[in-house]
């Protein structure tokens, strides 16, 4: 399922663990969307195997970023099937 964990950093940056296929492109999208310098965002994606494009677009990551930044602590968002 589409899953994302976001850990806000003390310097305003983010560490993002997401089951996405877009790689670095998604990091730059998040940076542009939220006005964060690219050097302050670490985007970690696990090996997905044969996703066949189902996880190319960001679904839960922007929502998880908003929630974690508002809370000031790590947050997780996972879609059910």
C-alpha positions as CSV (number, residue, x, y, z in Angstrom):
1,X,0.0,0.0,0.0
2,X,1.0,3.6,-0.3
3,X,2.8,4.4,2.9
4,X,4.9,7.4,4.1
5,X,6.8,8.2,7.3
6,X,8.0,11.8,7.8
7,X,10.4,12.9,10.4
8,X,10.8,16.6,10.8
9,X,14.3,17.8,11.7
10,X,15.3,20.6,14.1
11,X,16.8,22.7,11.2
12,X,13.4,22.7,9.4
13,X,14.4,19.8,7.1
14,X,12.7,16.5,6.7
15,X,13.5,12.8,6.5
16,X,11.0,11.0,4.4
17,X,10.6,7.2,4.1
18,X,8.0,6.5,1.3
19,X,7.0,3.6,-0.9
20,X,7.2,5.6,-4.1
21,X,8.8,4.9,-7.5
22,X,9.6,8.5,-8.5
23,X,13.0,8.7,-6.8
24,X,14.7,12.1,-6.8
25,X,12.0,13.7,-8.9
26,X,9.7,13.4,-5.9
27,X,12.2,15.0,-3.5
28,X,12.4,18.1,-5.7
29,X,8.6,18.2,-5.9
30,X,8.3,18.1,-2.1
31,X,10.9,20.8,-1.8
32,X,9.2,23.1,-4.3
33,X,5.8,22.5,-2.9
34,X,6.8,23.3,0.7
35,X,9.6,25.8,0.0
36,X,12.3,23.7,1.6
37,X,15.9,23.8,0.4
38,X,16.9,20.5,-1.3
39,X,19.8,20.1,1.0
40,X,17.4,19.8,4.0
41,X,15.3,16.9,2.6
42,X,16.4,13.3,2.7
43,X,14.0,11.1,0.7
44,X,14.4,7.3,1.3
45,X,12.6,4.8,-0.8
46,X,12.8,1.1,-0.3
47,X,13.2,-1.4,-3.1
48,X,9.7,-2.0,-4.4
49,X,10.1,-4.6,-7.0
50,X,7.6,-4.7,-9.9
51,X,5.4,-1.7,-9.2
52,X,4.5,-1.2,-12.9
53,X,3.9,2.6,-12.3
54,X,1.4,2.3,-9.5
55,X,3.5,4.3,-7.2
56,X,5.0,6.9,-9.6
57,X,2.8,9.8,-8.4
58,X,2.8,11.1,-4.8
59,X,-0.4,10.2,-3.0
60,X,0.2,10.2,0.7
61,X,3.6,11.9,1.0
62,X,2.5,15.6,0.8
63,X,-0.3,14.9,3.4
64,X,2.2,13.2,5.7
65,X,4.6,16.1,5.4
66,X,1.9,18.6,6.4
67,X,0.8,16.4,9.4
68,X,4.4,15.9,10.6
69,X,5.3,19.6,10.3
70,X,2.1,20.7,12.1
71,X,2.7,18.2,14.9
72,X,6.5,18.8,15.1
73,X,7.1,15.1,15.4
74,X,7.3,12.1,13.2
75,X,4.2,10.9,11.5
76,X,3.0,8.0,9.4
77,X,0.3,7.7,6.9
78,X,-0.7,4.4,5.2
79,X,-3.5,3.8,2.8
80,X,-5.5,0.6,3.2
81,X,-6.2,-1.5,0.2
